Amino acid sequence: MSNEHAPLLAHGVCGLSVDTAVCGMGGSEGTGEASTPNAVPRKLNTFFGVIVPTVLSMFSIVLFLRTGFVVGHAGLLQGLVMLLVAYTIISLTILSICAISTNGAVQGGGAYFMISRSLGPEFGGSIGLMFFLAKVCACGVYVLGLVEAILDIFGQDPASSSALRVLPQGYWYTVLYSSIVLLLVLLVCLVGAHIFARTSFLILLVVTISLLSIYISPLALTTPLNFLISHQGPGNQTLTYNASYTGFNGTTLRDNLGSSYTVDYSTGKVMSFASVFAVMFTSCTGIMAGANMSGELKNPSAAIPKGTIIAVLYTCIVYVLLFILASSTCERTLLVQDYGFFQRINIWPPFVTIGIYCSALSAAMCSLIGASRILHALALDQLFGKDVVEHVSQRVTEQRTCFGLTQNKEHNVDVMLMLPIGFPLAPAAITSSSGNPWVAVLYTWGLAQCVVFAGQLNAIAGLVTVFYLLAYAAVDLACLALEWASAPNFRPTFQVFSWHTCLLGILSCLVMMFVINPVYSSASIILLLLLLLFLHYRSPTSSWGYISQALIFHQVRKYLLMLDVRKDHVKFWRPQVLLMVANPRSSCQLINFVNQLKKGGLFVLGHVKLGDLDTLPSDPVQQQYNFWLSLVDKLGVKAFVDLTLSPSVRQGTQHLLRITGLGGMKPNTLVLGFYDSCTPEDYFLQDPAFYESEEAGGDDFGVDLPSLQAHFPPVRHVESPRWLTPEEYVGIISDAIKMSKNVCLGRYFFQLQGESMGTKMDGAGRIIDVWPLNLLRPGSTSAASVDVCSLFLLQMACVLNMASRWRHARMRIFLCVEAESSDQGWVVKEETFRELLRKLRIRASIKIVPWDSVVQLYGQKQTQDAGLGELGLTRPAPALSEDFLSAVNCLLMEHSAQAAVRFLYLPRPPTHSSQSQQYLSQLEAVTHGLGPTLLIHGLTPVTCTEL
């Protein structure tokens, strides 16, 4: 076998793609992996890569500047409830993160990588972009918080005589200071994540010292302190408040237990539980800071779960202690009117000031780096656009890296100039020689610069929280989908989770989103759905695996088991068609027509490849499926494909009739093209979808248009040998009838217009003609004018009339009668037939066709056959005269010349194979020159007059 010694991990571990080829040579191109082990060195361990950035992101600005805000407005009890809700949500999300990250190799891109590789490109790309926006907004929040802290110390205040207060204040000054700080953050991030990770440890030490000073200060400051706090009020009024620090005091604690929501002096708005929770939850948005550094971690599958859990436990303990400390030592006025009160009650205020600056700067840098990594991964995966020039430049870069050539700045500039302007995310894939995605960092900085125009931290806290909650819900959804899909390869080493925790996490996130801000929540979900639809229709097909496919398989299997064939009822019958196709080039119109005829039933394209597996090295059928499935996509039909290998077409058709389908979804009707000597037309030369140059790029499964054209052989010529003999063709019909399958033969469907995918029509002006009687056996019509086959004919015509492209077509039913008969029984027959149509709810006009002259020709031939019988010359089956066949054909031509399609009664094939040619000659003579015609022999009762 050619693939027997293929690399074991060619497609990754558990669906997470890992490129095992050397620098891309010999591997699959354009996989869009975020990084490869050879391209970006992995240097960070659990402590520096996960614990440190996660702790700093979760401390951020809330630790020092919004603890009093939360406790002062919500009180200690509601503050602890907020902490409980927030940490419950993030804990449930962490369980999902740990499960996904330990289920295979994690590349760069963090949360985006995990979601995209778990749920597929649509969910991954849309959620990844939303998470990127959340990180960008969070970066703006941290910068605004830092500027707020700077202005608390250095901002001009008329009531203060301090020489340090030199910075003018105001909205535009705040934007200016924020821009300067953001520029500083940008410069640090351009240096690279490795240096920041090392520096962040020093920052954590500084923040820890600041925290220790806050915890120690109430023990050192035992005497109460009084403060005079002033704010700029409405109408340029100065509002002054007297606030007190009491030290540890039971009365102070009791007063601060309950809530007292008042006006926020920074925004001028009255606070509520939702608005305070939105600000407080920004302290919980850093749980993925370590996951976002996955591209730089030595062992992300082990580091992410362990480091994240440790960091979250540590921060939770710190926040609980701070809430208790603040509510036990400070009066509510101090908490509500001075968000930087920790500086006032510290043994050495610069401790807190330095802690605020360090934590805010580190959180901003962590958000900027994390967001840039997500954007870089999105650009590499090319979900929002793919260009040939970009692909070529990427391959050139890989080859240069493979052979040890350096990527200088000139090369990066050349690559950027080669990228198309139409795809703005494409340049974000560019990295420096050390692997730092500096273009993605610049993109992120530009968007964060827009965020700081909000001017106030509290003003955009709700939006940041909603974005993060949506991203967390998506992570829980990814884990829930993997668990529900029951995929054998979902075997995470982290087992402390279940579908209950995932579902509870999703519901918690969604509920809190709408509690915080219904408008932001609705808008973010709508944006998510729009991105989802865009990626569904525009993104290239990936090799990551689609969780939707696993879920569909799981559900389909369950419902197929519930579909019991023993419970079938005629009221719910629908055609389930197996259409045998020799060459799609000449059968596309028939394929499109049967697609309209299936009425929501099963539709399978069957093909028999002639050959013997014993004489072949491998099964040639397996390589053909992609071409047939691409054909189905091109035609836009809802059909399955089933191919088989057999020594003869007849045996192969028997195999397909027996094994195609599953459970209650198995074909009940066989459709064949007509066996005649007509030269078929090449449909591939008529439909623009098969020859337009702009479509030559192919689909996402490796089948381009030239390959599709070359795979299917040219249509046969008149001199070409037939692979199917008349005896074998008629034998297929007999086999299907013996297997209780209905049989349809389609002729002249290459003349049918308006059935291609791009055609829009509703059948107006079209005519469907039905001849429900056996025209080749006039004598049989007197005994039973309407048998099971006739009713099946009517049902199929009615089904076609219900299809979208035939709904306004006019249906006509032709009854052939002997008008010159003395008993005039045809009048009663007509009334009986009209009553039958009324009971069957079939809207059609009935046309009475006298055919006395045709019946006379049939009777003459029968008399001759009877004379031969008296002489002892027996015949296996009656032969029909050419005059009779010609008369029937003329009758059809006279009355159905204007019809778009005709439904005719197909007689049973002869039992003797020696008469196969005669049988086909009769059918060919009757339908000669008619146009699109379907000859039907039905065995299944399909009509019902009862409820």
RAJO-V50981 format. One record per helix or strand of 3 or more residues. SS is the DSSP state (A for helix, B for strand). FROM is the first residue (numbers start at 1). LEN is the number of residues. If there is no record, write none. Layout:
SS & FROM & LEN
SS & FROM & LEN
This chain:
A & 46 & 14
A & 62 & 4
A & 67 & 35
A & 111 & 9
A & 121 & 34
A & 171 & 21
A & 193 & 28
B & 225 & 8
A & 234 & 3
B & 238 & 8
A & 250 & 6
A & 273 & 12
A & 291 & 6
A & 300 & 30
A & 332 & 6
A & 341 & 4
A & 350 & 32
A & 388 & 15
A & 409 & 10
A & 426 & 4
A & 438 & 17
A & 457 & 29
A & 499 & 18
A & 518 & 21
A & 547 & 16
A & 565 & 3
A & 570 & 3
B & 577 & 4
A & 584 & 3
A & 588 & 10
B & 603 & 8
A & 613 & 3
A & 622 & 14
B & 640 & 7
A & 649 & 11
B & 669 & 5
A & 683 & 3
A & 688 & 3
A & 693 & 3
A & 705 & 7
A & 726 & 13
B & 742 & 6
A & 749 & 3
B & 767 & 5
A & 780 & 4
A & 788 & 15
B & 810 & 8
A & 825 & 15
B & 845 & 6
A & 852 & 19
A & 882 & 15
B & 901 & 5
A & 913 & 15
B & 933 & 5
